[in-house]
Amino acid sequence: MAMEAAEIETMIRESIPDAKVTIQDLRGDGDHYSALVISQAFDGISRVKQHQMVYKALKGKMGDDLHALALQTSVPE
């Protein structure tokens, strides 16, 4: 079952309220997305931890409803 980009963005923003989230459907199939997530919450933590925060926000949908997510995270400039 595919996910909508808006659903992914909503889930991330619910978990990381200050996040600026940009989602792109890479293949138009609702299964392969890229996401850019920018949040002050990432300040001072490793890239691995940042990604773990985003995956946690997706509540187990990765690998099931959401097949692939090319993820980039950063702190606002």
mmCIF file of the N, C-alpha and C atoms, coordinates in Angstrom:
data_MODEL
# 
_entry.id   MODEL 
# 
loop_
_atom_site.group_PDB 
_atom_site.id 
_atom_site.type_symbol 
_atom_site.label_atom_id 
_atom_site.label_alt_id 
_atom_site.label_comp_id 
_atom_site.label_asym_id 
_atom_site.label_entity_id 
_atom_site.label_seq_id 
_atom_site.pdbx_PDB_ins_code 
_atom_site.Cartn_x 
_atom_site.Cartn_y 
_atom_site.Cartn_z 
_atom_site.occupancy 
_atom_site.B_iso_or_equiv 
_atom_site.pdbx_formal_charge 
_atom_site.auth_seq_id 
_atom_site.auth_comp_id 
_atom_site.auth_asym_id 
_atom_site.auth_atom_id 
_atom_site.pdbx_PDB_model_num 
ATOM 1   N N  . MET A 1 1  ? 0.841  -1.180 0.000  1.00 0.00 ? 1  MET A N  1 
ATOM 2   C CA . MET A 1 1  ? 0.000  0.000  0.000  1.00 0.00 ? 1  MET A CA 1 
ATOM 3   C C  . MET A 1 1  ? 0.889  1.247  0.000  1.00 0.00 ? 1  MET A C  1 
ATOM 4   N N  . ALA A 1 2  ? 0.708  2.103  -0.952 1.00 0.00 ? 2  ALA A N  1 
ATOM 5   C CA . ALA A 1 2  ? 1.532  3.306  -1.098 1.00 0.00 ? 2  ALA A CA 1 
ATOM 6   C C  . ALA A 1 2  ? 1.107  4.384  -0.104 1.00 0.00 ? 2  ALA A C  1 
ATOM 7   N N  . MET A 1 3  ? 2.021  5.325  0.139  1.00 0.00 ? 3  MET A N  1 
ATOM 8   C CA . MET A 1 3  ? 1.751  6.468  1.017  1.00 0.00 ? 3  MET A CA 1 
ATOM 9   C C  . MET A 1 3  ? 1.757  7.740  0.184  1.00 0.00 ? 3  MET A C  1 
ATOM 10  N N  . GLU A 1 4  ? 0.962  8.690  0.594  1.00 0.00 ? 4  GLU A N  1 
ATOM 11  C CA . GLU A 1 4  ? 0.960  10.009 -0.030 1.00 0.00 ? 4  GLU A CA 1 
ATOM 12  C C  . GLU A 1 4  ? 2.060  10.862 0.590  1.00 0.00 ? 4  GLU A C  1 
ATOM 13  N N  . ALA A 1 5  ? 2.643  11.755 -0.201 1.00 0.00 ? 5  ALA A N  1 
ATOM 14  C CA . ALA A 1 5  ? 3.686  12.654 0.302  1.00 0.00 ? 5  ALA A CA 1 
ATOM 15  C C  . ALA A 1 5  ? 3.181  13.479 1.483  1.00 0.00 ? 5  ALA A C  1 
ATOM 16  N N  . ALA A 1 6  ? 1.942  13.931 1.415  1.00 0.00 ? 6  ALA A N  1 
ATOM 17  C CA . ALA A 1 6  ? 1.369  14.745 2.498  1.00 0.00 ? 6  ALA A CA 1 
ATOM 18  C C  . ALA A 1 6  ? 1.302  13.971 3.805  1.00 0.00 ? 6  ALA A C  1 
ATOM 19  N N  . GLU A 1 7  ? 1.029  12.675 3.736  1.00 0.00 ? 7  GLU A N  1 
ATOM 20  C CA . GLU A 1 7  ? 0.977  11.840 4.932  1.00 0.00 ? 7  GLU A CA 1 
ATOM 21  C C  . GLU A 1 7  ? 2.362  11.714 5.573  1.00 0.00 ? 7  GLU A C  1 
ATOM 22  N N  . ILE A 1 8  ? 3.378  11.547 4.743  1.00 0.00 ? 8  ILE A N  1 
ATOM 23  C CA . ILE A 1 8  ? 4.750  11.465 5.241  1.00 0.00 ? 8  ILE A CA 1 
ATOM 24  C C  . ILE A 1 8  ? 5.115  12.774 5.937  1.00 0.00 ? 8  ILE A C  1 
ATOM 25  N N  . GLU A 1 9  ? 4.829  13.885 5.278  1.00 0.00 ? 9  GLU A N  1 
ATOM 26  C CA . GLU A 1 9  ? 5.141  15.197 5.852  1.00 0.00 ? 9  GLU A CA 1 
ATOM 27  C C  . GLU A 1 9  ? 4.411  15.408 7.173  1.00 0.00 ? 9  GLU A C  1 
ATOM 28  N N  . THR A 1 10 ? 3.148  15.051 7.229  1.00 0.00 ? 10 THR A N  1 
ATOM 29  C CA . THR A 1 10 ? 2.366  15.213 8.456  1.00 0.00 ? 10 THR A CA 1 
ATOM 30  C C  . THR A 1 10 ? 2.953  14.401 9.602  1.00 0.00 ? 10 THR A C  1 
ATOM 31  N N  . MET A 1 11 ? 3.314  13.169 9.328  1.00 0.00 ? 11 MET A N  1 
ATOM 32  C CA . MET A 1 11 ? 3.873  12.312 10.374 1.00 0.00 ? 11 MET A CA 1 
ATOM 33  C C  . MET A 1 11 ? 5.181  12.889 10.917 1.00 0.00 ? 11 MET A C  1 
ATOM 34  N N  . ILE A 1 12 ? 6.023  13.386 10.027 1.00 0.00 ? 12 ILE A N  1 
ATOM 35  C CA . ILE A 1 12 ? 7.300  13.965 10.458 1.00 0.00 ? 12 ILE A CA 1 
ATOM 36  C C  . ILE A 1 12 ? 7.052  15.222 11.284 1.00 0.00 ? 12 ILE A C  1 
ATOM 37  N N  . ARG A 1 13 ? 6.147  16.079 10.826 1.00 0.00 ? 13 ARG A N  1 
ATOM 38  C CA . ARG A 1 13 ? 5.876  17.343 11.525 1.00 0.00 ? 13 ARG A CA 1 
ATOM 39  C C  . ARG A 1 13 ? 5.191  17.111 12.874 1.00 0.00 ? 13 ARG A C  1 
ATOM 40  N N  . GLU A 1 14 ? 4.430  16.040 13.014 1.00 0.00 ? 14 GLU A N  1 
ATOM 41  C CA . GLU A 1 14 ? 3.817  15.724 14.302 1.00 0.00 ? 14 GLU A CA 1 
ATOM 42  C C  . GLU A 1 14 ? 4.883  15.359 15.325 1.00 0.00 ? 14 GLU A C  1 
ATOM 43  N N  . SER A 1 15 ? 5.925  14.695 14.875 1.00 0.00 ? 15 SER A N  1 
ATOM 44  C CA . SER A 1 15 ? 6.990  14.252 15.769 1.00 0.00 ? 15 SER A CA 1 
ATOM 45  C C  . SER A 1 15 ? 8.072  15.313 15.959 1.00 0.00 ? 15 SER A C  1 
ATOM 46  N N  . ILE A 1 16 ? 8.314  16.109 14.923 1.00 0.00 ? 16 ILE A N  1 
ATOM 47  C CA . ILE A 1 16 ? 9.339  17.155 14.955 1.00 0.00 ? 16 ILE A CA 1 
ATOM 48  C C  . ILE A 1 16 ? 8.646  18.456 14.529 1.00 0.00 ? 16 ILE A C  1 
ATOM 49  N N  . PRO A 1 17 ? 7.953  19.116 15.471 1.00 0.00 ? 17 PRO A N  1 
ATOM 50  C CA . PRO A 1 17 ? 7.055  20.231 15.131 1.00 0.00 ? 17 PRO A CA 1 
ATOM 51  C C  . PRO A 1 17 ? 7.683  21.403 14.378 1.00 0.00 ? 17 PRO A C  1 
ATOM 52  N N  . ASP A 1 18 ? 8.954  21.697 14.606 1.00 0.00 ? 18 ASP A N  1 
ATOM 53  C CA . ASP A 1 18 ? 9.558  22.850 13.927 1.00 0.00 ? 18 ASP A CA 1 
ATOM 54  C C  . ASP A 1 18 ? 10.151 22.491 12.564 1.00 0.00 ? 18 ASP A C  1 
ATOM 55  N N  . ALA A 1 19 ? 9.995  21.247 12.151 1.00 0.00 ? 19 ALA A N  1 
ATOM 56  C CA . ALA A 1 19 ? 10.638 20.770 10.927 1.00 0.00 ? 19 ALA A CA 1 
ATOM 57  C C  . ALA A 1 19 ? 10.078 21.440 9.681  1.00 0.00 ? 19 ALA A C  1 
ATOM 58  N N  . LYS A 1 20 ? 11.002 21.793 8.795  1.00 0.00 ? 20 LYS A N  1 
ATOM 59  C CA . LYS A 1 20 ? 10.648 22.185 7.432  1.00 0.00 ? 20 LYS A CA 1 
ATOM 60  C C  . LYS A 1 20 ? 10.868 20.927 6.605  1.00 0.00 ? 20 LYS A C  1 
ATOM 61  N N  . VAL A 1 21 ? 9.815  20.434 5.986  1.00 0.00 ? 21 VAL A N  1 
ATOM 62  C CA . VAL A 1 21 ? 9.857  19.143 5.298  1.00 0.00 ? 21 VAL A CA 1 
ATOM 63  C C  . VAL A 1 21 ? 9.551  19.336 3.817  1.00 0.00 ? 21 VAL A C  1 
ATOM 64  N N  . THR A 1 22 ? 10.423 18.796 2.971  1.00 0.00 ? 22 THR A N  1 
ATOM 65  C CA . THR A 1 22 ? 10.203 18.800 1.533  1.00 0.00 ? 22 THR A CA 1 
ATOM 66  C C  . THR A 1 22 ? 10.226 17.355 1.057  1.00 0.00 ? 22 THR A C  1 
ATOM 67  N N  . ILE A 1 23 ? 9.126  16.915 0.464  1.00 0.00 ? 23 ILE A N  1 
ATOM 68  C CA . ILE A 1 23 ? 9.004  15.537 -0.001 1.00 0.00 ? 23 ILE A CA 1 
ATOM 69  C C  . ILE A 1 23 ? 8.876  15.535 -1.523 1.00 0.00 ? 23 ILE A C  1 
ATOM 70  N N  . GLN A 1 24 ? 9.573  14.603 -2.175 1.00 0.00 ? 24 GLN A N  1 
ATOM 71  C CA . GLN A 1 24 ? 9.434  14.412 -3.619 1.00 0.00 ? 24 GLN A CA 1 
ATOM 72  C C  . GLN A 1 24 ? 9.156  12.940 -3.896 1.00 0.00 ? 24 GLN A C  1 
ATOM 73  N N  . ASP A 1 25 ? 8.182  12.679 -4.739 1.00 0.00 ? 25 ASP A N  1 
ATOM 74  C CA . ASP A 1 25 ? 7.897  11.320 -5.194 1.00 0.00 ? 25 ASP A CA 1 
ATOM 75  C C  . ASP A 1 25 ? 8.841  11.050 -6.366 1.00 0.00 ? 25 ASP A C  1 
ATOM 76  N N  . LEU A 1 26 ? 9.800  10.186 -6.159 1.00 0.00 ? 26 LEU A N  1 
ATOM 77  C CA . LEU A 1 26 ? 10.864 9.980  -7.145 1.00 0.00 ? 26 LEU A CA 1 
ATOM 78  C C  . LEU A 1 26 ? 10.418 9.244  -8.404 1.00 0.00 ? 26 LEU A C  1 
ATOM 79  N N  . ARG A 1 27 ? 9.420  8.366  -8.282 1.00 0.00 ? 27 ARG A N  1 
ATOM 80  C CA . ARG A 1 27 ? 8.999  7.568  -9.432 1.00 0.00 ? 27 ARG A CA 1 
ATOM 81  C C  . ARG A 1 27 ? 7.529  7.755  -9.797 1.00 0.00 ? 27 ARG A C  1 
ATOM 82  N N  . GLY A 1 28 ? 6.823  8.535  -9.000 1.00 0.00 ? 28 GLY A N  1 
ATOM 83  C CA . GLY A 1 28 ? 5.400  8.721  -9.263 1.00 0.00 ? 28 GLY A CA 1 
ATOM 84  C C  . GLY A 1 28 ? 4.553  7.532  -8.855 1.00 0.00 ? 28 GLY A C  1 
ATOM 85  N N  . ASP A 1 29 ? 5.139  6.642  -8.047 1.00 0.00 ? 29 ASP A N  1 
ATOM 86  C CA . ASP A 1 29 ? 4.429  5.420  -7.662 1.00 0.00 ? 29 ASP A CA 1 
ATOM 87  C C  . ASP A 1 29 ? 3.968  5.413  -6.203 1.00 0.00 ? 29 ASP A C  1 
ATOM 88  N N  . GLY A 1 30 ? 4.256  6.495  -5.469 1.00 0.00 ? 30 GLY A N  1 
ATOM 89  C CA . GLY A 1 30 ? 3.866  6.547  -4.060 1.00 0.00 ? 30 GLY A CA 1 
ATOM 90  C C  . GLY A 1 30 ? 4.647  5.601  -3.180 1.00 0.00 ? 30 GLY A C  1 
ATOM 91  N N  . ASP A 1 31 ? 5.734  5.086  -3.679 1.00 0.00 ? 31 ASP A N  1 
ATOM 92  C CA . ASP A 1 31 ? 6.544  4.099  -2.954 1.00 0.00 ? 31 ASP A CA 1 
ATOM 93  C C  . ASP A 1 31 ? 7.995  4.531  -2.763 1.00 0.00 ? 31 ASP A C  1 
ATOM 94  N N  . HIS A 1 32 ? 8.467  5.438  -3.596 1.00 0.00 ? 32 HIS A N  1 
ATOM 95  C CA . HIS A 1 32 ? 9.870  5.856  -3.589 1.00 0.00 ? 32 HIS A CA 1 
ATOM 96  C C  . HIS A 1 32 ? 9.940  7.374  -3.471 1.00 0.00 ? 32 HIS A C  1 
ATOM 97  N N  . TYR A 1 33 ? 10.355 7.839  -2.312 1.00 0.00 ? 33 TYR A N  1 
ATOM 98  C CA . TYR A 1 33 ? 10.386 9.273  -2.035 1.00 0.00 ? 33 TYR A CA 1 
ATOM 99  C C  . TYR A 1 33 ? 11.779 9.736  -1.634 1.00 0.00 ? 33 TYR A C  1 
ATOM 100 N N  . SER A 1 34 ? 11.990 11.028 -1.775 1.00 0.00 ? 34 SER A N  1 
ATOM 101 C CA . SER A 1 34 ? 13.131 11.666 -1.130 1.00 0.00 ? 34 SER A CA 1 
ATOM 102 C C  . SER A 1 34 ? 12.546 12.686 -0.159 1.00 0.00 ? 34 SER A C  1 
ATOM 103 N N  . ALA A 1 35 ? 13.246 12.898 0.937  1.00 0.00 ? 35 ALA A N  1 
ATOM 104 C CA . ALA A 1 35 ? 12.790 13.857 1.935  1.00 0.00 ? 35 ALA A CA 1 
ATOM 105 C C  . ALA A 1 35 ? 13.969 14.684 2.423  1.00 0.00 ? 35 ALA A C  1 
ATOM 106 N N  . LEU A 1 36 ? 13.742 15.973 2.504  1.00 0.00 ? 36 LEU A N  1 
ATOM 107 C CA . LEU A 1 36 ? 14.678 16.893 3.127  1.00 0.00 ? 36 LEU A CA 1 
ATOM 108 C C  . LEU A 1 36 ? 13.985 17.410 4.372  1.00 0.00 ? 36 LEU A C  1 
ATOM 109 N N  . VAL A 1 37 ? 14.609 17.174 5.524  1.00 0.00 ? 37 VAL A N  1 
ATOM 110 C CA . VAL A 1 37 ? 14.022 17.588 6.800  1.00 0.00 ? 37 VAL A CA 1 
ATOM 111 C C  . VAL A 1 37 ? 15.025 18.505 7.499  1.00 0.00 ? 37 VAL A C  1 
ATOM 112 N N  . ILE A 1 38 ? 14.596 19.730 7.747  1.00 0.00 ? 38 ILE A N  1 
ATOM 113 C CA . ILE A 1 38 ? 15.442 20.727 8.401  1.00 0.00 ? 38 ILE A CA 1 
ATOM 114 C C  . ILE A 1 38 ? 14.805 21.083 9.731  1.00 0.00 ? 38 ILE A C  1 
ATOM 115 N N  . SER A 1 39 ? 15.569 20.936 10.821 1.00 0.00 ? 39 SER A N  1 
ATOM 116 C CA . SER A 1 39 ? 15.010 21.196 12.137 1.00 0.00 ? 39 SER A CA 1 
ATOM 117 C C  . SER A 1 39 ? 16.100 21.605 13.122 1.00 0.00 ? 39 SER A C  1 
ATOM 118 N N  . GLN A 1 40 ? 15.771 22.536 13.978 1.00 0.00 ? 40 GLN A N  1 
ATOM 119 C CA . GLN A 1 40 ? 16.672 22.926 15.066 1.00 0.00 ? 40 GLN A CA 1 
ATOM 120 C C  . GLN A 1 40 ? 16.875 21.762 16.034 1.00 0.00 ? 40 GLN A C  1 
ATOM 121 N N  . ALA A 1 41 ? 15.923 20.838 16.076 1.00 0.00 ? 41 ALA A N  1 
ATOM 122 C CA . ALA A 1 41 ? 16.019 19.670 16.958 1.00 0.00 ? 41 ALA A CA 1 
ATOM 123 C C  . ALA A 1 41 ? 17.222 18.798 16.625 1.00 0.00 ? 41 ALA A C  1 
ATOM 124 N N  . PHE A 1 42 ? 17.767 18.936 15.420 1.00 0.00 ? 42 PHE A N  1 
ATOM 125 C CA . PHE A 1 42 ? 18.921 18.140 15.005 1.00 0.00 ? 42 PHE A CA 1 
ATOM 126 C C  . PHE A 1 42 ? 20.251 18.735 15.469 1.00 0.00 ? 42 PHE A C  1 
ATOM 127 N N  . ASP A 1 43 ? 20.215 19.922 16.009 1.00 0.00 ? 43 ASP A N  1 
ATOM 128 C CA . ASP A 1 43 ? 21.446 20.614 16.411 1.00 0.00 ? 43 ASP A CA 1 
ATOM 129 C C  . ASP A 1 43 ? 22.211 19.803 17.449 1.00 0.00 ? 43 ASP A C  1 
ATOM 130 N N  . GLY A 1 44 ? 23.459 19.528 17.148 1.00 0.00 ? 44 GLY A N  1 
ATOM 131 C CA . GLY A 1 44 ? 24.348 18.853 18.088 1.00 0.00 ? 44 GLY A CA 1 
ATOM 132 C C  . GLY A 1 44 ? 24.225 17.344 18.137 1.00 0.00 ? 44 GLY A C  1 
ATOM 133 N N  . ILE A 1 45 ? 23.398 16.759 17.281 1.00 0.00 ? 45 ILE A N  1 
ATOM 134 C CA . ILE A 1 45 ? 23.310 15.300 17.283 1.00 0.00 ? 45 ILE A CA 1 
ATOM 135 C C  . ILE A 1 45 ? 23.798 14.747 15.942 1.00 0.00 ? 45 ILE A C  1 
ATOM 136 N N  . SER A 1 46 ? 24.247 13.525 15.968 1.00 0.00 ? 46 SER A N  1 
ATOM 137 C CA . SER A 1 46 ? 24.843 12.917 14.780 1.00 0.00 ? 46 SER A CA 1 
ATOM 138 C C  . SER A 1 46 ? 23.807 12.727 13.674 1.00 0.00 ? 46 SER A C  1 
ATOM 139 N N  . ARG A 1 47 ? 24.295 12.601 12.458 1.00 0.00 ? 47 ARG A N  1 
ATOM 140 C CA . ARG A 1 47 ? 23.424 12.369 11.300 1.00 0.00 ? 47 ARG A CA 1 
ATOM 141 C C  . ARG A 1 47 ? 22.624 11.081 11.498 1.00 0.00 ? 47 ARG A C  1 
ATOM 142 N N  . VAL A 1 48 ? 23.250 10.060 12.053 1.00 0.00 ? 48 VAL A N  1 
ATOM 143 C CA . VAL A 1 48 ? 22.549 8.793  12.302 1.00 0.00 ? 48 VAL A CA 1 
ATOM 144 C C  . VAL A 1 48 ? 21.367 9.019  13.241 1.00 0.00 ? 48 VAL A C  1 
ATOM 145 N N  . LYS A 1 49 ? 21.575 9.753  14.313 1.00 0.00 ? 49 LYS A N  1 
ATOM 146 C CA . LYS A 1 49 ? 20.497 10.045 15.272 1.00 0.00 ? 49 LYS A CA 1 
ATOM 147 C C  . LYS A 1 49 ? 19.401 10.885 14.620 1.00 0.00 ? 49 LYS A C  1 
ATOM 148 N N  . GLN A 1 50 ? 19.795 11.831 13.760 1.00 0.00 ? 50 GLN A N  1 
ATOM 149 C CA . GLN A 1 50 ? 18.811 12.649 13.046 1.00 0.00 ? 50 GLN A CA 1 
ATOM 150 C C  . GLN A 1 50 ? 17.908 11.757 12.201 1.00 0.00 ? 50 GLN A C  1 
ATOM 151 N N  . HIS A 1 51 ? 18.519 10.843 11.473 1.00 0.00 ? 51 HIS A N  1 
ATOM 152 C CA . HIS A 1 51 ? 17.745 9.941  10.623 1.00 0.00 ? 51 HIS A CA 1 
ATOM 153 C C  . HIS A 1 51 ? 16.860 9.028  11.463 1.00 0.00 ? 51 HIS A C  1 
ATOM 154 N N  . GLN A 1 52 ? 17.379 8.575  12.596 1.00 0.00 ? 52 GLN A N  1 
ATOM 155 C CA . GLN A 1 52 ? 16.573 7.735  13.486 1.00 0.00 ? 52 GLN A CA 1 
ATOM 156 C C  . GLN A 1 52 ? 15.341 8.487  13.980 1.00 0.00 ? 52 GLN A C  1 
ATOM 157 N N  . MET A 1 53 ? 15.483 9.777  14.243 1.00 0.00 ? 53 MET A N  1 
ATOM 158 C CA . MET A 1 53 ? 14.340 10.588 14.666 1.00 0.00 ? 53 MET A CA 1 
ATOM 159 C C  . MET A 1 53 ? 13.262 10.612 13.580 1.00 0.00 ? 53 MET A C  1 
ATOM 160 N N  . VAL A 1 54 ? 13.688 10.770 12.339 1.00 0.00 ? 54 VAL A N  1 
ATOM 161 C CA . VAL A 1 54 ? 12.728 10.808 11.237 1.00 0.00 ? 54 VAL A CA 1 
ATOM 162 C C  . VAL A 1 54 ? 12.070 9.443  11.054 1.00 0.00 ? 54 VAL A C  1 
ATOM 163 N N  . TYR A 1 55 ? 12.854 8.369  11.072 1.00 0.00 ? 55 TYR A N  1 
ATOM 164 C CA . TYR A 1 55 ? 12.286 7.038  10.909 1.00 0.00 ? 55 TYR A CA 1 
ATOM 165 C C  . TYR A 1 55 ? 11.314 6.718  12.040 1.00 0.00 ? 55 TYR A C  1 
ATOM 166 N N  . LYS A 1 56 ? 11.626 7.135  13.253 1.00 0.00 ? 56 LYS A N  1 
ATOM 167 C CA . LYS A 1 56 ? 10.721 6.932  14.391 1.00 0.00 ? 56 LYS A CA 1 
ATOM 168 C C  . LYS A 1 56 ? 9.404  7.660  14.150 1.00 0.00 ? 56 LYS A C  1 
ATOM 169 N N  . ALA A 1 57 ? 9.482  8.863  13.570 1.00 0.00 ? 57 ALA A N  1 
ATOM 170 C CA . ALA A 1 57 ? 8.275  9.640  13.269 1.00 0.00 ? 57 ALA A CA 1 
ATOM 171 C C  . ALA A 1 57 ? 7.361  8.905  12.289 1.00 0.00 ? 57 ALA A C  1 
ATOM 172 N N  . LEU A 1 58 ? 7.928  8.042  11.456 1.00 0.00 ? 58 LEU A N  1 
ATOM 173 C CA . LEU A 1 58 ? 7.149  7.318  10.456 1.00 0.00 ? 58 LEU A CA 1 
ATOM 174 C C  . LEU A 1 58 ? 6.461  6.078  11.026 1.00 0.00 ? 58 LEU A C  1 
ATOM 175 N N  . LYS A 1 59 ? 6.651  5.827  12.306 1.00 0.00 ? 59 LYS A N  1 
ATOM 176 C CA . LYS A 1 59 ? 5.897  4.811  13.064 1.00 0.00 ? 59 LYS A CA 1 
ATOM 177 C C  . LYS A 1 59 ? 5.819  3.447  12.386 1.00 0.00 ? 59 LYS A C  1 
ATOM 178 N N  . GLY A 1 60 ? 6.962  2.946  11.955 1.00 0.00 ? 60 GLY A N  1 
ATOM 179 C CA . GLY A 1 60 ? 7.008  1.597  11.401 1.00 0.00 ? 60 GLY A CA 1 
ATOM 180 C C  . GLY A 1 60 ? 6.531  1.459  9.962  1.00 0.00 ? 60 GLY A C  1 
ATOM 181 N N  . LYS A 1 61 ? 6.244  2.557  9.294  1.00 0.00 ? 61 LYS A N  1 
ATOM 182 C CA . LYS A 1 61 ? 5.769  2.496  7.905  1.00 0.00 ? 61 LYS A CA 1 
ATOM 183 C C  . LYS A 1 61 ? 6.903  2.219  6.917  1.00 0.00 ? 61 LYS A C  1 
ATOM 184 N N  . MET A 1 62 ? 8.163  2.530  7.318  1.00 0.00 ? 62 MET A N  1 
ATOM 185 C CA . MET A 1 62 ? 9.311  2.271  6.437  1.00 0.00 ? 62 MET A CA 1 
ATOM 186 C C  . MET A 1 62 ? 9.419  0.775  6.177  1.00 0.00 ? 62 MET A C  1 
ATOM 187 N N  . GLY A 1 63 ? 9.593  0.437  4.905  1.00 0.00 ? 63 GLY A N  1 
ATOM 188 C CA . GLY A 1 63 ? 9.755  -0.963 4.531  1.00 0.00 ? 63 GLY A CA 1 
ATOM 189 C C  . GLY A 1 63 ? 8.431  -1.678 4.331  1.00 0.00 ? 63 GLY A C  1 
ATOM 190 N N  . ASP A 1 64 ? 7.331  -1.045 4.717  1.00 0.00 ? 64 ASP A N  1 
ATOM 191 C CA . ASP A 1 64 ? 6.014  -1.650 4.540  1.00 0.00 ? 64 ASP A CA 1 
ATOM 192 C C  . ASP A 1 64 ? 5.202  -0.774 3.592  1.00 0.00 ? 64 ASP A C  1 
ATOM 193 N N  . ASP A 1 65 ? 4.523  0.242  4.117  1.00 0.00 ? 65 ASP A N  1 
ATOM 194 C CA . ASP A 1 65 ? 3.760  1.165  3.273  1.00 0.00 ? 65 ASP A CA 1 
ATOM 195 C C  . ASP A 1 65 ? 4.678  2.073  2.464  1.00 0.00 ? 65 ASP A C  1 
ATOM 196 N N  . LEU A 1 66 ? 5.839  2.336  3.000  1.00 0.00 ? 66 LEU A N  1 
ATOM 197 C CA . LEU A 1 66 ? 6.821  3.205  2.343  1.00 0.00 ? 66 LEU A CA 1 
ATOM 198 C C  . LEU A 1 66 ? 8.050  2.372  2.021  1.00 0.00 ? 66 LEU A C  1 
ATOM 199 N N  . HIS A 1 67 ? 8.246  2.089  0.746  1.00 0.00 ? 67 HIS A N  1 
ATOM 200 C CA . HIS A 1 67 ? 9.315  1.178  0.341  1.00 0.00 ? 67 HIS A CA 1 
ATOM 201 C C  . HIS A 1 67 ? 10.704 1.815  0.433  1.00 0.00 ? 67 HIS A C  1 
ATOM 202 N N  . ALA A 1 68 ? 10.848 3.053  -0.050 1.00 0.00 ? 68 ALA A N  1 
ATOM 203 C CA . ALA A 1 68 ? 12.170 3.673  -0.087 1.00 0.00 ? 68 ALA A CA 1 
ATOM 204 C C  . ALA A 1 68 ? 12.057 5.167  0.229  1.00 0.00 ? 68 ALA A C  1 
ATOM 205 N N  . LEU A 1 69 ? 12.996 5.629  1.055  1.00 0.00 ? 69 LEU A N  1 
ATOM 206 C CA . LEU A 1 69 ? 13.055 7.052  1.394  1.00 0.00 ? 69 LEU A CA 1 
ATOM 207 C C  . LEU A 1 69 ? 14.507 7.495  1.391  1.00 0.00 ? 69 LEU A C  1 
ATOM 208 N N  . ALA A 1 70 ? 14.872 8.316  0.404  1.00 0.00 ? 70 ALA A N  1 
ATOM 209 C CA . ALA A 1 70 ? 16.201 8.916  0.361  1.00 0.00 ? 70 ALA A CA 1 
ATOM 210 C C  . ALA A 1 70 ? 16.135 10.133 1.290  1.00 0.00 ? 70 ALA A C  1 
ATOM 211 N N  . LEU A 1 71 ? 16.804 10.066 2.408  1.00 0.00 ? 71 LEU A N  1 
ATOM 212 C CA . LEU A 1 71 ? 16.642 11.044 3.467  1.00 0.00 ? 71 LEU A CA 1 
ATOM 213 C C  . LEU A 1 71 ? 17.859 11.952 3.614  1.00 0.00 ? 71 LEU A C  1 
ATOM 214 N N  . GLN A 1 72 ? 17.599 13.246 3.687  1.00 0.00 ? 72 GLN A N  1 
ATOM 215 C CA . GLN A 1 72 ? 18.625 14.248 4.010  1.00 0.00 ? 72 GLN A CA 1 
ATOM 216 C C  . GLN A 1 72 ? 18.093 15.059 5.186  1.00 0.00 ? 72 GLN A C  1 
ATOM 217 N N  . THR A 1 73 ? 18.963 15.269 6.173  1.00 0.00 ? 73 THR A N  1 
ATOM 218 C CA . THR A 1 73 ? 18.575 16.073 7.335  1.00 0.00 ? 73 THR A CA 1 
ATOM 219 C C  . THR A 1 73 ? 19.614 17.146 7.555  1.00 0.00 ? 73 THR A C  1 
ATOM 220 N N  . SER A 1 74 ? 19.167 18.274 8.139  1.00 0.00 ? 74 SER A N  1 
ATOM 221 C CA . SER A 1 74 ? 20.108 19.327 8.478  1.00 0.00 ? 74 SER A CA 1 
ATOM 222 C C  . SER A 1 74 ? 19.484 20.273 9.491  1.00 0.00 ? 74 SER A C  1 
ATOM 223 N N  . VAL A 1 75 ? 20.337 21.147 10.001 1.00 0.00 ? 75 VAL A N  1 
ATOM 224 C CA . VAL A 1 75 ? 19.936 22.195 10.951 1.00 0.00 ? 75 VAL A CA 1 
ATOM 225 C C  . VAL A 1 75 ? 19.751 23.481 10.153 1.00 0.00 ? 75 VAL A C  1 
ATOM 226 N N  . PRO A 1 76 ? 18.765 24.318 10.493 1.00 0.00 ? 76 PRO A N  1 
ATOM 227 C CA . PRO A 1 76 ? 18.597 25.572 9.759  1.00 0.00 ? 76 PRO A CA 1 
ATOM 228 C C  . PRO A 1 76 ? 19.856 26.450 9.828  1.00 0.00 ? 76 PRO A C  1 
ATOM 229 N N  . GLU A 1 77 ? 20.084 27.186 8.762  1.00 0.00 ? 77 GLU A N  1 
ATOM 230 C CA . GLU A 1 77 ? 21.260 28.077 8.729  1.00 0.00 ? 77 GLU A CA 1 
ATOM 231 C C  . GLU A 1 77 ? 20.982 29.361 9.473  1.00 0.00 ? 77 GLU A C  1 
# 
